[in-house]
Amino acid sequence: MPLDRLQKAKKYAFLLLKFRLRGEKEIEQRLKEKGFEDTAIKQAVSFLKDKGFINDKAFTKAWIRYRLKKPYGIKKIKEELRLKGIDKQLLDSCISEAKDKNYSEENIVKEIVEKKLKKLKGIEPGKAKRRLYAYLFARGFSYEVIINAINKLM
């Protein structure tokens, strides 16, 4: 394989990493989509891992932190990271670590419901409930927590 292709694969991977951290599988997928051969992809990814530019654990922790601030629910975050090729064991470990740091889905959902109810004043209660439920469910919060919060606050 020509060294030129490997250099181009590395250069493209660095371009991707310039914008945000990425997982190993995500880099592999993007290089494949760009048309690089498997050998160039493997060598480029191996190089990036050896030099510390790709670290699935650091990427997973950063992604979880970022998405919890939005706020998104654990279910949605897990699905996003699973689609990015993050190992289930690593994902579960990072999620439980994040939950241990004073994460309360109930409090987050309660705050969102309170804010949204102010905007939904004047709307028929059944319709407001459906909108709230759809919004929160799409953001990955658990069914039980959503229903409890909506029922308590409405």
N, C-alpha and C positions, 0 to 999 in steps of 0.2 A: 504494500500500500504506500502510495506516495506520501511523504512527510507533509506536503502541501495540504492534503485533505485533513490530516490530523490538526495542523495549525488552524485551518479554517473552522473545524469543529470546535476547537478550544476557544477561538475568537468569538464564535457565535454563542457558546455557553457563557462566556464572560459577559457578553452583551446582555443575555437574559438575567444573569446574576446582578448586573448593574442596577436593575430596577427594583428587585426584591430577592430575598432568600428563596431558594427552591429546593425541593427534594430530589433525590437521585433519580427516581422513576420519572419525574416530571421533566428533568433535563434530558434523559434518554428519549422520552417521547417527543419532545420538541426537536431534538437533533434528527430523529427518525423522520418526522414530518418535513424537515428541511431537506431531506434527501441524502443524508450522510450514510455511509456504509456501516454495518454493524461493528466492524473492527475499529473504525475511527471513533465510533460512539463509545465503545468499551474503553479504549485507550484514553480518550478525552475525559470521560467520567472518572476513570481510575486516577488520572493525574489530578483532577480537581478534588477528589476525596483525599488523596495523599497530602495535598497542600492545604487542606482544611477549608476549601471554598464551598464544598458540599458537605453538609452534616445534617442528616435527617432528624436527629434529636433537637438540634438547635432550631431548625426550620419549623418543626412541629410545635415546639414551645412558643416560638415567636408568632406563629399563625394562631394558636389558641389565644394567646394574650391579646392580639389584635382584634380577633373576632368577638371575644367576650366584651370588649370595650364598645362595640357597635350598638347595641348588644345582640348577640345571637345565642341561641340555645345550644346545649351540648350535642343534641341529636344532629343538628345541621352542621356543626363544626366537625363532628366525627365523619359524617358523610362526605364533606368536602375533602378532608384529609385522606379518607379511604380512596376517593377518586384520584387523588394525587399520588397514590401508590405507597402510602405510609403503612408500615407493618402494624398489624392489629395490636400486638403486644406493646410495641413502643407507643402507639396511640393511646391505649388504655392507661399505660403508666403516666404519660404526660397529662392526660385528662384528669386522672385522680389526683395528681400533684396540683393541678390548677384548682380543682374543687376544694382541696385542703386549705387554700389561701383565701378563706372567707368568701367563697362563692356561694351565693344563695339565689337559686333560680326563682324561688318564691318571691323574694324581695324585688328582684329585677322585673319580673312579670307584673307585680303589684304597681311598681312605679310607672311602667309603660301603660298599663290599663288606666291609671289615674290621669296621665297626660292625655291619652287618646280620648277618654270620656269627655274632657273639656272641649275637645274639637268636635265631638259627636253630639253635642247638646242640640236639642231640637229634632233629632232623628228618632224615629219610632224605636223603642227599646229592643224589640226582637231583631230589627235590622242592625242596630248598633252592636248587639251581642255577636251576630254573625260576622260582622266586619272585624271586630276585635279578635274573635276566635281565628278567623282566616289569617289575619295579619300575624298573630303570635305563632300560629302553627307553621306558617311559611318561614318564620325565623328560627324554627327548630326547637321550640319549647315543648315540654311534655304536656300531653293532653290533660292529665290530672291537675297539674299546676295551673294551667290556663283556666280550666273550668272552675277550680276553687277561687281563683282571683276574680274572675268575672262575676261569679255568684255572690261573693262577699261584697264587692264594690258596686253592684247594680241593684 
